[in-house]
Amino acid sequence: MTSATKASILVVDDEESLSELVASALRFAGYAVTTEDNGFDALRSVKGATPDLVVLDVNMPEMDGFELCRRLRSDGIDVPVIFLTARDDIDDLRTGFRQGGDDYVTKPFSLEELGLRIEALLRRSSGGTVSEHKLVVGDLTLDEDAYQVWKGTEEVSLSPTEFRLLRFLLLNRGRVMAKGQIVDHVWEYDFDGNHGIVETYISYLRKKLDDQDGSVIQTVRGVGYVIRNQKPPS
C-alpha cells in the first residue's frame, strides 16, 4: 500500500484487535489513521474532521455500519466508504450500496486486498486519471492496474497470493520484511497457520521469476526477505 499525499483514514470497528491490526497496517503504509469503536462516535468524528476515506465494519451494536453510512449521506457527507462485512448475501450487499457504500471486503480478508481497494477508491475519489500504476525494479515490472507481471519482455503468470506477495515486497523495496509482517499483509488477517508458508511462496516466486540465485528476492538470514534496486556486492 502506498499513499502519495498521506491520506487520512478512519477505521470504525467494535472488535479492538481487528481495528488495531488494520490501523497499524495502514499507518505502516503511510496513511494518517484514527479509530472509533462505535457508530455514534464515528459519526461525530467524521463531522468534526472529515477523513479522506472510512473503513467501516457492518456488524456493530446500536448503530451498524449501514445506518452510519446512511446518516453520513443524508447529512451530505460523501466521504468514500469501504465496508468490512462477514455477510456475503447479495441482499445485504445491495443494502450496503443503497445506503451509500462505495466498496466492501468480506471477512476474513487479507490486509493487502484491503490496501488495494483503498488505493483504488482514493484514486477514483480524488478525480485522478486512470493511469498505469507500475512497480519496477530492474527488469521486473508489476502493473497493478492490469494485474500483470513482466520479467524483461516475458509475462509471468502468478496466482493471486503470489501476486500479493510480490507486490508487498516491491512496495517495500529496500526494507527487510519479516515473515510475520508478510503474513499479516498478504494472508487473511485471522490466518493461524505456520509462518513457513512464506518460504513456500517465496520459492514459488523465485521459480517463476527465474530467480534461483536469489538476486531479485534476497534472503536476510534470521530476519526475512527484501527486494533491493540492485544486488549488494558480495
Secondary structure as UniProt FT lines:
FT   TURN            4..5
FT   STRAND          8..12
FT   HELIX           16..28
FT   TURN            29..30
FT   STRAND          32..36
FT   HELIX           39..48
FT   STRAND          53..57
FT   HELIX           65..74
FT   TURN            75..76
FT   STRAND          81..85
FT   HELIX           90..98
FT   TURN            99..100
FT   STRAND          103..106
FT   HELIX           111..125
FT   TURN            126..127
FT   STRAND          134..137
FT   TURN            138..139
FT   STRAND          140..143
FT   TURN            144..147
FT   STRAND          148..151
FT   TURN            152..153
FT   STRAND          154..156
FT   HELIX           160..171
FT   TURN            172..174
FT   STRAND          177..178
FT   HELIX           179..186
FT   TURN            189..190
FT   HELIX           196..208
FT   TURN            209..210
FT   TURN            212..213
FT   STRAND          217..220
FT   TURN            221..223
FT   STRAND          224..227
//
